[in-house]
Amino acid sequence: MRLQVSLETRADRFVADALKIGRNEALKLIKNGFVIGAKKPSQTLKSGAIVVVKTPPKPQENAPPSVDFDIPILYEDDELLAIDKPAGVVAHSAPSYKGAVLVDWLKAKGFALSNIAGEERLGIVHRLDKETTGVLAIAKTNAAHVALSRQLESREMGRYYLAIVDRGLKRDLIVDRPIGRSPKNRVKMAVVPNGREAKSAFIELAQLENGEALIAAKLFSGRTHQIRVHLQSIGVHIVGDRLYGYKGAQDKIGAILLHAYRLYLRRPSSGEALAVEAPLPESFLKRLNLNGGCINEILGESNVLSRFGAIDGVRSATENSVGSQGR
């Protein structure tokens, strides 16, 4: 915008009057170099002087954050997507987190996504904690979102988790203890008398040379930090989980060794059983120090699924009939 000074005046006053803006805003324009012909706000502009005001760029407050990560796709069809979430990736935006999230990645890749949960949670049916790795289902359509949400409620859809913990379990067991916000630390959850019903099953898969153990977990409810809280309640802690009490000498490994290994569900339209597995991350493999054949045998369906069936007494039709599938 080209402006001519009619009466001698200060630069900031002239710009404010000419643009009908506040003096502070005019001062910022001059200081930031958007006013050609005025080097500083207090400069006196002579009558007849020409001043050019450049338009400042629009604020980028609503610009999506840059996505600097990629995510492996484990399975995809017209209704849903299964991805292998890395550690450090948050599912959806929140006031306390300003970086790129899973939803930003999904939009950047151009996937069709359900919008039934709102713009900030496009496609998100369930989630994993920021530092937890593993398989996560994404709904592409609203109909698929509704169907998968119902499967979550009925437990036809669920996951088996793997964790490396600081000591072995004495036996395969179920922990059925209510979980709520910790009265001592609002960042944490805890077993509390007035909490929400929470039930988890745990089995030990392998003892490791350093006294740690590889375990598997199955959830019958979906409370925040449920596995970590239930393990802590029986005196067991996940390696790398400093929030819930793992204080070993080797806890600075940069990752919580909790991995959503196997997702089972039914395809929304056909009802066909589907299971998707996420390979163990490098942090797990380094800690396990087991050869490929050994770990494959340990994680075999006949071992893991049958043992969970033995301790919970009831296995759903979905769990009995699923077969692993990949993309």
C-alpha positions in Angstrom: 0.0 0.0 0.0 1.5 3.4 -1.1 0.7 6.3 1.3 1.6 10.0 1.1 2.3 12.0 4.3 0.2 15.2 4.3 1.4 16.7 7.7 4.7 16.2 9.4 4.2 13.5 12.1 5.8 10.5 13.8 6.0 7.3 11.7 4.1 5.1 14.0 1.3 7.6 14.4 1.0 8.1 10.7 0.9 4.4 10.0 -1.7 3.8 12.7 -4.0 6.6 11.5 -3.6 5.7 7.8 -4.4 2.0 8.4 -6.8 2.6 11.2 -4.9 0.2 13.5 -3.5 0.6 17.1 -0.1 2.3 17.7 1.4 -1.0 19.0 0.4 -2.8 15.8 1.9 0.0 13.8 5.1 -0.1 15.8 5.4 -3.8 15.2 5.0 -3.3 11.4 7.8 -0.7 11.4 10.1 -2.7 13.6 9.6 -5.8 11.5 10.5 -4.1 8.2 7.0 -3.9 6.7 7.0 -0.1 6.3 9.4 1.2 3.6 10.3 4.8 4.3 10.3 4.5 8.0 13.3 3.0 9.8 12.0 3.4 13.3 8.6 4.2 15.0 9.8 7.5 16.4 11.1 8.8 13.0 9.6 12.1 11.9 8.0 11.9 8.4 8.0 15.1 6.4 5.0 16.4 4.5 4.9 14.9 1.0 7.0 11.9 2.0 6.0 8.6 0.4 5.6 5.5 2.6 4.9 1.9 1.4 3.3 -0.6 3.7 3.9 -4.2 2.8 1.3 -6.8 3.8 2.7 -9.1 6.5 2.2 -12.9 6.0 -0.8 -14.4 7.6 -0.2 -16.1 10.9 0.4 -19.9 10.6 -1.3 -20.8 13.8 -3.7 -23.2 12.0 -1.2 -24.6 9.6 -0.8 -28.4 10.2 2.6 -29.3 11.8 5.2 -30.9 9.5 5.0 -34.7 9.5 8.6 -35.9 9.9 7.9 -39.6 10.3 6.5 -42.5 8.3 4.5 -45.5 9.5 4.5 -49.1 8.1 1.1 -50.3 6.8 0.4 -53.9 7.9 -3.0 -54.4 6.3 -5.5 -52.3 4.1 -8.8 -52.8 2.5 -11.8 -50.5 1.5 -13.0 -50.3 5.1 -10.0 -50.3 7.4 -6.3 -49.8 7.7 -3.9 -51.5 10.2 -0.6 -49.7 10.9 2.5 -50.4 13.0 2.7 -47.3 15.3 6.2 -46.4 16.2 7.2 -45.1 19.7 6.8 -41.4 20.1 3.8 -40.9 17.8 0.6 -39.5 19.4 -2.7 -40.7 18.0 -4.5 -37.4 17.8 -3.9 -33.7 18.7 -4.4 -32.4 22.3 -3.9 -29.0 24.0 -0.7 -30.4 25.7 0.9 -31.6 22.5 1.9 -29.4 19.5 3.8 -31.8 17.2 2.6 -33.8 14.3 0.3 -36.7 15.2 -1.0 -39.9 13.6 -4.0 -38.1 12.2 -1.7 -35.6 10.4 0.2 -38.5 8.8 -3.1 -40.1 7.7 -4.3 -36.9 6.1 -0.9 -36.2 4.5 -1.0 -39.7 2.9 -4.5 -39.0 1.5 -6.3 -41.9 3.2 -10.1 -41.9 3.2 -11.0 -41.6 6.9 -14.1 -41.8 9.1 -15.2 -38.4 10.6 -17.7 -39.7 13.1 -15.4 -38.8 16.0 -14.7 -35.3 14.7 -12.0 -33.6 12.6 -9.2 -34.0 15.2 -9.8 -37.8 15.5 -10.3 -38.8 11.9 -10.3 -42.5 11.6 -9.3 -43.1 15.2 -11.3 -46.0 16.7 -8.8 -46.9 19.5 -5.4 -45.7 20.5 -2.0 -46.6 22.0 0.0 -44.5 24.5 2.6 -42.3 22.9 5.6 -44.6 23.8 3.8 -47.9 23.1 4.5 -49.5 19.8 2.4 -51.9 17.7 -0.7 -52.5 15.6 -3.5 -50.0 15.5 -6.7 -50.1 13.5 -8.0 -47.1 11.5 -11.5 -46.8 10.2 -11.9 -45.5 6.6 -15.7 -45.1 6.7 -18.2 -44.1 9.3 -20.0 -47.4 9.0 -16.7 -49.2 9.7 -16.0 -46.9 12.6 -19.4 -47.7 14.2 -18.9 -51.5 13.6 -15.4 -51.5 15.1 -16.5 -49.5 18.1 -19.2 -52.0 18.8 -16.6 -54.8 18.5 -14.5 -53.0 21.0 -17.4 -52.9 23.5 -18.2 -56.6 23.0 -14.5 -57.5 23.0 -14.8 -59.2 19.6 -12.0 -56.7 18.7 -8.9 -56.6 20.9 -5.1 -56.9 21.1 -2.5 -59.1 22.6 0.5 -57.2 24.0 4.1 -58.2 24.6 6.2 -56.6 27.3 9.7 -57.1 28.8 9.4 -56.8 32.6 11.9 -56.6 35.4 11.1 -60.0 36.9 9.2 -63.1 36.0 5.6 -63.9 36.9 5.1 -66.7 39.5 2.2 -68.0 37.4 -0.2 -67.1 34.6 -2.8 -64.9 36.2 -5.7 -62.5 35.8 -5.6 -59.1 37.6 -9.1 -57.7 38.2 -8.7 -54.4 40.0 -10.4 -51.0 39.4 -8.4 -48.2 37.9 -8.8 -44.5 38.3 -6.7 -41.3 38.5 -4.0 -41.5 41.1 -4.8 -39.3 44.1 -1.1 -38.7 44.7 0.0 -37.9 41.1 -2.5 -36.6 38.5 -0.2 -37.7 35.6 -0.6 -41.3 36.7 -3.4 -43.8 37.0 -3.7 -46.2 39.9 -5.7 -49.1 41.4 -8.2 -47.2 43.5 -11.4 -48.4 45.3 -13.7 -46.1 43.4 -12.1 -46.6 40.0 -13.5 -48.1 36.8 -13.7 -51.9 36.4 -10.5 -53.2 34.8 -9.4 -56.7 34.0 -6.1 -58.0 32.5 -4.6 -61.4 31.9 -0.9 -62.0 31.9 1.3 -65.0 30.9 5.0 -65.5 31.0 6.6 -66.5 27.7 10.3 -66.6 28.4 12.8 -65.9 31.2 15.8 -63.8 30.1 19.4 -64.2 31.3 19.4 -60.9 33.2 16.5 -61.9 35.4 13.9 -60.1 33.2 11.1 -61.8 31.4 9.0 -61.6 28.3 5.3 -61.7 29.0 2.1 -61.4 27.1 -1.0 -59.5 28.1 -4.6 -59.6 27.1 -7.1 -56.9 28.1 -10.8 -57.4 29.0 -11.3 -53.6 29.4 -9.6 -50.5 28.0 -8.5 -48.2 30.8 -5.7 -45.7 30.4 -2.3 -47.2 31.2 -4.1 -50.4 32.2 -1.3 -52.9 31.6 1.3 -50.7 33.4 -0.9 -50.1 36.4 -2.0 -53.7 36.8 1.6 -54.9 36.6 2.7 -52.3 39.1 0.0 -53.5 41.5 1.6 -56.9 41.6 5.1 -55.6 41.9 6.2 -56.0 38.3 7.4 -53.2 36.1 7.9 -52.8 32.3 11.5 -52.2 31.3 12.0 -48.5 30.4 8.7 -47.4 32.1 10.0 -44.8 34.5 6.5 -43.4 35.2 5.3 -46.6 36.9 8.3 -47.5 38.9 10.9 -49.4 36.9 14.1 -48.2 38.7 16.7 -50.7 37.4 20.2 -49.8 36.5 19.4 -50.2 32.8 16.2 -48.2 32.7 17.6 -45.5 30.4 17.0 -47.3 27.1 14.9 -44.6 25.5 11.8 -46.8 25.1 9.0 -48.5 27.1 9.2 -52.1 26.1 5.4 -52.6 25.6 4.2 -53.6 22.2 0.7 -54.3 20.8 1.7 -57.5 18.9 -1.6 -58.9 17.6 -4.9 -57.3 16.7 -8.0 -59.4 16.2 -11.3 -58.2 14.8 -14.1 -58.9 12.3 -14.3 -57.1 9.0 -17.1 -54.6 9.4 -19.1 -55.6 6.3 -18.6 -59.4 6.0 -18.0 -60.3 9.6 -15.0 -62.4 8.5 -12.4 -62.9 11.2 -9.1 -61.0 10.7 -5.9 -60.9 12.7 -2.9 -58.6 12.0 0.5 -58.9 13.7 3.1 -56.1 14.1 6.7 -57.3 14.1 8.8 -56.8 17.2 10.6 -53.4 17.2 14.4 -53.2 17.3 14.3 -52.2 21.0 12.6 -55.5 21.8 14.9 -57.7 19.7 18.1 -56.2 21.2 16.8 -56.8 24.8 15.6 -60.3 24.1 18.8 -61.6 22.6 16.9 -64.6 21.2 17.3 -66.1 17.7 14.5 -65.9 15.2 13.4 -69.5 15.4 13.2 -69.4 19.1 11.1 -66.2 19.2 8.7 -67.5 16.5 8.1 -70.6 18.5 7.5 -68.6 21.7 5.0 -66.3 19.9 3.2 -69.2 18.1 -0.6 -69.3 18.3 -0.6 -72.7 20.0 1.4 -71.3 22.8 0.0 -67.8 23.4 -3.7 -68.2 22.5 -4.1 -71.6 24.2 -2.6 -70.4 27.4 -4.8 -67.3 27.5 -7.8 -69.6 26.9 -6.7 -71.8 29.8 -6.7 -68.9 32.3 -9.7 -66.9 31.2 -11.8 -70.0 30.6 -13.7 -68.6 27.7 -12.4 -67.8 24.2 -14.4 -65.9 21.7 -15.2 -67.2 18.3 -13.1 -64.5 16.8 -10.0 -65.5 18.7 -10.5 -69.2 17.9 -10.8 -68.8 14.2 -8.5 -65.9 13.2 -5.5 -66.3 11.0 -2.6 -63.9 10.6 -2.8 -61.6 7.6 -0.5 -59.0 6.2 -0.5 -56.5 3.4 
